Amino acid sequence: MDATSAPHRIPPEMPLYGETNHIFEMMQNMLEQLLIHQPRDPITFMIHHLQRDNDHVPRIVILGPPASGKTSIAMWLCKHLNSNLLTVENLIGKEYSPLAAAARKHYQKMKSVPSTLLVGLVEERLNEEDCKQRGWILDGIPETREQALMIQTRGIVPRHVIVLSAPDTVLIERNLGKRVDPLTGEIYHTTFDWPPASEVQSRLVEPLGISELDTAQRLLEYHRNIVRILPSYPTVLKVISADQPCVDVFYQALTYVQTNHRSNAPFTPRVLLFGSVGSGKSLQAALLAQKYSLVNVPDSIVGKVLGQRLGGHDCIQKGWVLHGFPRDLDQAHLLDHLGYKPNRVFFLNVPLDSIIERLTLRRTDPVTGERYHLMYKPPPTMEIQARLLQNPKDAEERVKFKMDLFYRNSTELEKFYKQAIAINGDQDPYTVFEHIESGIIRPLPSKVL
């Protein structure tokens, strides 16, 4: 663009296309891959990288002390995400690999695998096509800070790191009841997770190294290492308590790995606020507009005028917050047809009783114009209270009619805006604002895989 012809008119389609297709993130990821792999032919490398289309496959590390259940959680995530599970056991058991053969030989003698061999096996495995296409989950790797640093220098960067945590006394007790199915590798427990099938029960075996002394020694070694590993993953780390039912741990882990981290991409908020009369959407719109310099678009602007306003240079450059429109599915289709697609949609949910309390108790002083609320802001004197008037639109019958109309339309609007975020609006206004702000600055959660 010629800078001498500024200011430039940016078509609204440009930022919408960039956000919809994640252009910034795509370019950022390609640059990272170029710097990591440093190919001799960058153009061919980038073409192959784009054709592979695997920027969003799972790249997960799960760490935790003995008996924390990390292997079970890793296996469940692997099945749910259709990914590849990498453990020390299956890495050193790999056939036709000189690295694996050397690792097995060393493990038979020393009961451990040197860091250089282990990281080499991880890198070798991740270069295979199934890991490139479906991603990977590392179970218990890295084991030391040395391994963590070696993994990073090889360009292996996890997107999510989960650390399971529980008191040592709980872990020791839990480890004593562990049993393993030698056919499937599934892990069971004599108290918490005993298989119902008798044939499975009969073939379960007690794994080696689960005595109280052995577990205590392994816990001590784990604690020495984990505090030095965690600083390697400051922005992608989540600690989850393992001292709760396995299903709860799994769903917390699944929710986390399906959450996108905050992007550095330029982001212009285009916000829709839905809520019934009295839900506080006008106040929230004003707070957003004030803090982020968004253009506050009230509900009195509709149709063609609305399209002209949202197409204004300030709306395209700064973003906008729209409240009170669309009111129904037809208006939502109109907004979509005009090409003004919101990237954040919020529904403020407030119970009917609270709405009636908020609105029907509002009063106005006809002398001073001062507004009062009989519960939250009562008049200071009986004289003022005696002359207060109620706006006809705040009558209980009118409020109930508007609420009924809103409920009938909101169901269709929630289906139309599938990525909408529901917020409890029956709270302090600034608490509600914090929830809305959190939903704006953080990426939307990934769809369930």
N, C-alpha and C positions, 0 to 999 in steps of 0.2 A: 504494500500500500504506500501511496505517496504521502509522506508526513505533512507536506505543505497544504494538502486538501482537507486536513482535519477540521472539525470533528467528523469521524467516519460513522456511517449508519450501518450497524451490524444487523444483518437479517436474523430474526429470531430462530430460524432453522439451524443456524450454525452452532450456537451453544447447545441446542437440544440434540443435534446429531452427535456432537462430541460426547455429551454425557450419556446418551442412550447406548452408544457403541463403545464406551470406555476408551476413547482414543488416547487420552493422557496416560492412563494406566498401561495401555498396550505399548506405547512408546517408551515409557519408563522401564517396563519389564524387558523389552528388547535391548535397551541400552545396558541394563544389568547383565543380561546374558552375553552380550558382546564383550563386556569388560571381564566377565568371569572366564569365558572360553577363549577369547582373543583369537578368533578364526582367521586364517589367511585370506579367505574370501568372504568378507562380511555380508555381501549382498546375497550370495547363495545360502549362507547360514541363516539369515533373517527370513528368506523365503521358506526354507525347511521348517524353521521355528513356527512361522505363522500357519503353515499347512498342518503341523502337528496339533495345534489348537489345544494345548495342555497347560495353559497358564494357571488354571484354577483347579487342577486335580489336587487331591489331598497330599500335603507334605507335613507330616505330623511326627512329633517325638513325644513319647510317654515315658516318664520317669517316676520312680517311687521306691520306697524301701521294700524289703522282703515281706511277703504276705499282705501287701497293700491292695492286691488285686489288679495290678497294672497289666498283666498278661491277659486276664479275662476281659478287661475293658478294651485292650488293644485288639483282641480277636473279635469282639462284638462290633467295634468300629469298623474293622476290616470287612466284616460281612455286610454291614449296613451301607458302607460307602463303596463297596465293590473294589477295594483297593488291595495292596500287597503288604503282607506282614513280614517284617524283617526282624529276626531274633539272632542272638549269638549262635544258638543251636542250628537253625536252618541255614545260616550263612556258612558255618564251618562244615556242614553236611552236604554242601553243594558238590555235585559230580562234575568231572571233567574240568576242574579248576585247580591249577597249581597252587594258587594262594590258599584255597580251602584245604588242600592236602597238607600244606605246610602248617596251617593253623591246627588241623586235627592232630598232627604229630606232636606239636608243642603242647596242645591241650591234654593229650594222654599222659604226658610226662609231668606237666606243671599245674594242670587243672585251671589254666588261664590262657588267654590269647593275647599276644603282644599288641599294643595299640596300633603299630604300623600295619600289621597284618589285618587287624579287625577293620580299620578304616579303609584299607585297600579293598577288602571284601565288600564293604558297604558301597564304595564307589563303583566297583565292578558290577554289583547287583543293580544299582540305580541306572546304570547305562543300558540295561536290557529293556527291550521294547515295552513289555507289560508295565514296568515301573514308569516309563515315560508316558504311557497312555492312561494308566489308571492311578498313578500316584503311589505313595508309600507311607507306611507307619513303622517307625523304629521303636521297638520295645526294649527299654532299658539301655539304650545306646544314645549318647555317650555315657560311659561309666566313670570317666575322670575328666578333669579340666584339660589335660593333655589331648585326650580324644576329641573333646569339644572344639579345641582350637585347630586340630588337624582336619576335622570335618569342615570347618569354616574355610580353611585355606584351600580345600579341594572344590570350593564353590557349592557345597551342599548346604542349602539354607532352608530350614523348616519354616512353614507358615504359622504353625501353632505348636506350642510346647505345653504339655500338661504335666504337672507334678502332683502326685497323690501324697496325702499326708495323714498320719494317724499316730496316736500315742504308742510308744514302744511296748507298753504292757499289753495293749490290745493286739498288736501285731504278733507278739510272741504267742499269746493264747490262740490267735487265729491260725498261726502256722502249724501248731501241733495237730490240728484236725484236717490238714490238707491231704487230698488224695488225687491221683492222676489216672485218667483212662489211657492205657498204653496204646490203644488202637486209634483214638481220635485226638489225643493230646488235650482233651477238655479237662479243666480243673474243677474238682468238687470239694465239698467240706462236710465232715461228719455231722456238724450241727446246723450250719446255715444253708447248705446247698447239696443235699443228698439226692442222687438220681432216683426217680421213681421205679425205673425198670430193674428187675432183679438181675438180669443178665449183665447189665452195666455195673451194678453193685458188686457182683462176684469177681469182676476182672480189675477192679480198682486196686492200685498199688500205692504204698506210702513212699513218697520221693525221699531221696537222700538229703541229709543236711537240714532237717527240720526240727531237730531237738532244741531245747531251750537254750543251751550253751551255744550251739551252732548259730541259731538265729540272732542271739545277742551279739556275737562276734561280727556277723554280717551287717547288723544294724549299725554298729560302731563304725565299720568301714564306710557304709553308705553315708552316714552323717558327715564324716570327714570329707568326702568327695562332693556331695551335693551342694554345699555352701560355696564351693569354688566353681561349680558348673553353672549355677543360676545366673551369675553376672554376664554370661555369654549370650543370654536371650532376654534382655530387659524389656523389649517392646512386644514380645509375642508369648509371654509366659502367663499361665493361669494355674493357681494352686487350688486343688479341690480336696475337701475332706473325704478320706476313705473310710472314716468311722461312721458309716451310714449304709443303708441297703445298697447292694450292687446296682440295682436298677436306677436308683436316684443318682449314683455316681455316673453311670453310663449316660443318662439323659443330660446331665450337666456338661459332661465331656462332649456329647454330640452337639449340644447347643453352641458350645464354644467353637468347635472346629467348623461349624457352618456359619460363623460370624465373620464378616469381612473386617479387616483392620482399617482404621481411618486412612483415607487416601490423601495424597498431597495434591491431587488434581484441583484446578480452580473450580469453585462450586458457587453457582448463583442460585440462591434459594428461590423456589417458586412454590409457595405454601398455600394449601387450602385448609381452612379451619371450619369444621362442621360442628354444630351444636344447636340445641333447642334454644328458644328464647329464654334468657336468664342464665345461660350456661357459662357466660363470661367470655365468649369468643371475641367480642369487640375489644375488651380489655387486653386479652392475650395478643390480639393483632397489633394493638398500639404498643405493647411492650416489645414485641418482636421488631416492629418498625423503628422504634426508638433505639434499640441496642444495635441492630445490624443495618441501619439506614435503608431498610426495605421500603418500598412504596406501599402504603396502606390503602388498599382498594376497597371501599365500602360497598354494601349490597345494593345501593341505589343506582349503580352503574350497570346496565345490562345490555345484552345484544350487541349491536354494531358499535355502540359507544364503548362497551367493555373491551371489544377487540382492538379498537383504536388506542385505548388507554394502556393495555398490556403490551401493545406494540411500540409504545413510547421508548425513547432512548434511555430514560432513567430506569424503566422497568427491566429492559434487556440488560443493562449494565449492572444494576444494583440488585435486581430480583424484586419479588413482590409477595405480599401476603393478602389473600382474598378471603373474605368471610361473608357469609350470608348468601353466597352464590357459588355453585348452583344449588337450587332448592329441591330439584327433583331430577329424575333420570333424563328427561328431555333436555333440560338445561345443561346437564353434564355432557351429553352428546354434542350440544351446540358448542360448548367450550372446547371440546376435543376436536370438533370439525374446524374451528377457527385456528387450530394449531397451537393452542396454549395449554401445554400439558404440565401439570404440577409434578414436582419431584419429591414432595413431601405432603402427605395428607393426614390430618389428625381429626379424630372424632372425640369431642368432649362429652363424656357420659355423666349425666347428673340425674339422680332419681327424681321422680315426679314430686314427691313430698318436699324435697329441698327446693325445687324450682318454685313451687307454690309459696313456700316460706319466703324465698328471696323476693318474689314479685308482688304478691298480694299485700305485703306489709310495707311496701314503699309509699311514701307520702311526700307532698310538696307544700311548702309554705307559700300561699298566694301573695303575701305581703313582701317577703324578701326574696322569693324564688329559691330559697335554700331547700335541699332535698334531704329527707330523713328516712330512716328505717326503724319501725317500731321495736325491732329486736336488737339489731346491730348498731344503730345510730339513733337512739330515741331523742326527741326534742328536749331542750334543757328545762323548759317550764311548762306548766299546765296551760298557761295562756296560749302559747304557741301550739301545743298539741290540740287545743280545741278548734283552731282554725285550719288545721291541716286538711288537704284534699287528696283524694286518690284519683290517679289517671284512669279513665274508663278501660283502657287496654290492660290494666293490671287487675281487673276483676277476675275472680277465680274461674268463672265460666269461660271467659276469653282465653285465659292462660291454658286451661285444659283443652280447649279447641285447637290452639296452636300446637300444643304438645302432641296431640293425637295426629295432626297433619304431619308433624316432623317424624314421628315414629313410623308412619306408613311409608314415607319417602326414604328414610335413612337406610332401611333394609336393602333397597335397590341400589342406593348410592354406595353402600359398603361392598356389594358384589361388584360394582363397576370399578371402584378403586380398591383392587385386591391387596395392594401393599399398604393400605391405610393402617395407622397406628391408633389404637384405642387408649384413651387416657381418662383416669378418674378425675372428673372436673369438680367433684364435691370435696375440695380441699382448699387450703389457703391459696390465693391467686398466685403467689410467688413460688409456691411448691409446684403448682400446675405448670408455670412458666419454665421451671427447671426441667421438668419432664419433656416439655415440647422442645426446649433448646437441645437437650440430649439427643432427641430424635432427629434433629436437623444436622448437628455437627458429626454424628456417627453414620456410617454407611448402613443401608438397609440390610437386614439379615438375609442370608442366602435362602433360596427355596429348598424345602426338604428334598433330599436326594432319594 
